[in-house]
Amino acid sequence: NSLSNATQPNAQDIFYGNLNAVLPLILSLASKYQCKSTTHSIDRRAKNDLISKINTLLSIDYDVVRIEDFKHSFTDGTVLEALLQTRDAGFVCEGANEVDKIQYCINTFEQKYNVPLMVNAENIAAGKGDEPCMVIWMSMCFEVLSKALNVSVAKGLEGNGKPGVDESKKLHEEKMKRKEMEQGQTKKKDLASSMSPRSKVEGEVNWERSRVEQEREEEKEKKREETRRVEEEKRKADKEEAERQRQIELKRKQEEEEKRNKEAEQKREEEAATERKRQEEEKLRAEEEKKRQEERIKVEEEKKRKKEEEERIIAEEKRKEAEETEKKKQEEEIRRKAEEERRLEAEKAEEERKKVEAERIRRAEEEKLKEEKKKQEEERVKAEEEKKRQHEERIKVEEEKRRKEEEDRIVEEQRRKEAEEERKKKEEEERRIAEEKRREEEEAEKKKQEEENRRKAEEEKRREEERIKIEQENKIQEQERIKLEE
């Protein structure tokens, strides 16, 4: 499991052995007591201190091997091999490829120095190792290896954790000087045991002369070391400048990306505002349309009511006219009866007969008038029913027309929404494609930059090896010349 992806622990997780929760506790303890971090996680200061200590340890026997981080500096196994050679000068890393070499070094640390297995060789070779695990593991390896150093080196490492380049060169020079002095003393003893007294005197003179020559060579070597140190500092300064320029370029790209994201977000907000405004306008139009429909219905109901009122008034007027006509007829009948009575006073028999006949005629006329009145009432009722039926049909036609218009409007709204959703999906797909293309370009640029840096490092390493080889050849030639002179 990865320490960097773990969650915070609690007592229940620890009791039941939840690894994802227990790992942060292990990380906090290792950060505090193994890596000497000031926080509960491995901070930048602790990482930089450990990098400086490891580089100091490597600088005692190597001038080229250095680390810069805990992911990409260990991919070829060279650093691990160099660290193991600080304890065992005859150690040789065995393996057909980088993964095998790294695994061989990990197994050596585990079997020979009891450093627990916390890292994976394949992840380290691919530059994908878990950084917290790598930092803790390397701190354990350094603690084991630093015990082999002499007291002066140990003190230099246990100070502030950041010894300078001059101190590392000084330690290396002291070690080489002690080694050469021991070799010189051995040679002197061998010569003294094998020579006569006179030869011993001559040997001592020659030895003194060779010692003076050796001191001169050491002075020259120191000057050359100083020149190399200046060149190394210059290369480091150039590298730092290139890194700074890369950081500036990366920051500029990030700012441009943020600017593009802000513009896209602003554009989306504007589109959302436009969409909300359009929806509000459509809602207002729908409300206005509903109000107009209600007003039309009210107007039609008002017209219907007025029309019914007018029809009722007309029917009432007709009824009143019929009653007035009936009243006039009755009055006329009464006058006629009175005249008939006056006329029939002279002739009672004829009057009686005529009276009976008139009564009969009157009754017949009344029956006829009643029949006519009944027919008129039935015709009026039929006319009102016909008008009511026509009005209801007209209302149904208008409702059907409104329903049809509403359905057409709903269908048109659905089509518009589908078109809008299709347009949004298309824009989203275009943005996604553009984002993927941009990411691919950034990855390609990053790979290209890494390849260029690796090529420069290899070229620099090759030049340094050639320089060291030339110096060694010169030194061998000088030693041969001294031997010949002796």
Disulfide bonds with the S-S distance in Angstrom:
none
